[in-house]
Amino acid sequence: MTRIERKNRKPLVARFGGIPLQRQRAAEIADREPVRVDYPQKELIARLLAREICGGKGNVQVHDVRTLADLAHAGWQPSDWARVMLHRRRKTVVACDICHDRIHSEPPARPLTP
């Protein structure tokens, strides 16, 4: 709080959030270094490194489907990549580029019963 006394009048008072606005020549500024928070490895990074279908090396691609219900039809035998997605309840699966091409080249699943 800064206060200026005046003759025959009320003093002028300035206050800003409880911080005094008077100049302090001997003031020291203590900048604190922010504490760095190191989070454990994110799930996305772990999934990208895992290559969830084959575990192979090389470039990765993410295969996705609109809904999991498209994969879980009664009477259909799901492929290996579909089983991974159904088991993990995820609409995406991380695969190497070779496996991703194989997913798209497979014929659609056929029902087990005619």
C-alpha positions as CSV (number, residue, x, y, z in Angstrom):
1,M,0.0,0.0,0.0
2,T,1.3,3.4,-0.9
3,R,0.2,6.4,1.0
4,I,0.7,10.1,0.2
5,E,-0.2,12.5,3.0
6,R,-1.8,15.8,1.8
7,K,-2.5,19.1,3.7
8,N,-6.1,19.6,4.6
9,R,-7.2,16.5,2.7
10,K,-7.5,12.8,3.0
11,P,-4.3,11.0,2.1
12,L,-4.0,9.3,-1.3
13,V,-3.8,5.5,-0.9
14,A,-2.9,3.1,-3.7
15,R,-3.2,-0.7,-3.3
16,F,-3.0,-3.5,-5.8
17,G,-3.9,-6.9,-4.5
18,G,-2.1,-6.4,-1.2
19,I,1.2,-5.7,-2.9
20,P,2.8,-2.5,-1.8
21,L,3.5,-0.1,-4.7
22,Q,6.4,1.6,-3.1
23,R,9.8,1.3,-4.7
24,Q,12.1,-1.0,-2.8
25,R,15.7,-0.3,-3.8
26,A,17.1,-3.2,-1.8
27,A,14.6,-5.7,-3.2
28,E,15.9,-9.0,-4.6
29,I,14.2,-10.9,-7.3
30,A,14.1,-14.6,-6.7
31,D,13.1,-16.4,-9.9
32,R,12.3,-19.9,-9.1
33,E,13.0,-22.6,-11.7
34,P,9.8,-24.5,-12.5
35,V,9.7,-28.1,-11.4
36,R,9.8,-30.4,-14.3
37,V,7.3,-33.2,-14.2
38,D,8.5,-36.3,-16.0
39,Y,5.6,-38.4,-16.8
40,P,6.0,-42.1,-17.4
41,Q,5.9,-43.3,-21.0
42,K,2.6,-42.4,-22.7
43,E,0.3,-45.3,-23.8
44,L,0.4,-44.1,-27.4
45,I,4.2,-44.3,-27.6
46,A,4.1,-47.7,-26.0
47,R,1.5,-48.9,-28.6
48,L,3.5,-47.4,-31.5
49,L,6.7,-49.2,-30.3
50,A,4.9,-52.5,-29.8
51,R,3.5,-53.0,-33.3
52,E,0.6,-54.8,-31.8
53,I,0.0,-57.5,-34.5
54,C,3.4,-58.9,-35.4
55,G,6.0,-57.0,-33.3
56,G,8.0,-56.6,-36.4
57,K,10.5,-53.8,-37.2
58,G,10.0,-51.1,-39.8
59,N,7.5,-48.3,-40.4
60,V,4.3,-48.3,-38.5
61,Q,0.8,-47.6,-39.6
62,V,-2.5,-47.4,-37.7
63,H,-5.5,-49.3,-38.9
64,D,-8.9,-48.2,-37.7
65,V,-12.5,-49.2,-38.1
66,R,-15.6,-47.2,-37.7
67,T,-17.1,-49.3,-35.0
68,L,-16.1,-52.5,-33.1
69,A,-19.5,-53.9,-33.8
70,D,-18.4,-54.3,-37.4
71,L,-15.8,-56.8,-36.3
72,A,-17.9,-58.8,-33.8
73,H,-20.6,-60.4,-36.0
74,A,-22.0,-63.6,-34.7
75,G,-20.9,-66.6,-36.7
76,W,-17.8,-64.9,-38.2
77,Q,-14.3,-66.0,-37.5
78,P,-12.3,-62.9,-36.8
79,S,-8.8,-62.6,-38.2
80,D,-5.7,-62.0,-36.0
81,W,-5.9,-58.2,-36.2
82,A,-9.6,-58.2,-35.5
83,R,-9.1,-60.4,-32.4
84,V,-6.5,-57.9,-31.1
85,M,-8.9,-55.0,-31.6
86,L,-11.8,-56.9,-30.0
87,H,-9.7,-58.1,-27.1
88,R,-8.4,-54.6,-26.3
89,R,-11.7,-52.9,-27.1
90,R,-10.0,-50.4,-29.4
91,K,-11.0,-49.1,-32.8
92,T,-7.4,-48.8,-33.8
93,V,-4.5,-51.2,-34.0
94,V,-0.8,-50.4,-34.7
95,A,0.9,-52.6,-37.3
96,C,4.0,-52.6,-39.4
97,D,3.4,-51.4,-43.0
98,I,3.5,-55.0,-44.3
99,C,0.8,-56.2,-41.9
100,H,-1.3,-53.2,-42.6
101,D,-1.2,-53.9,-46.3
102,R,-2.1,-57.5,-45.5
103,I,-5.1,-56.3,-43.5
104,H,-6.4,-54.4,-46.5
105,S,-5.7,-57.2,-49.0
106,E,-7.6,-59.9,-47.1
107,P,-11.0,-60.8,-48.4
108,P,-13.8,-59.9,-46.0
109,A,-14.6,-62.4,-43.4
110,R,-17.2,-65.0,-44.3
111,P,-19.8,-66.5,-42.0
112,L,-19.0,-70.1,-40.8
113,T,-22.4,-71.3,-41.6
114,P,-23.8,-71.2,-45.2
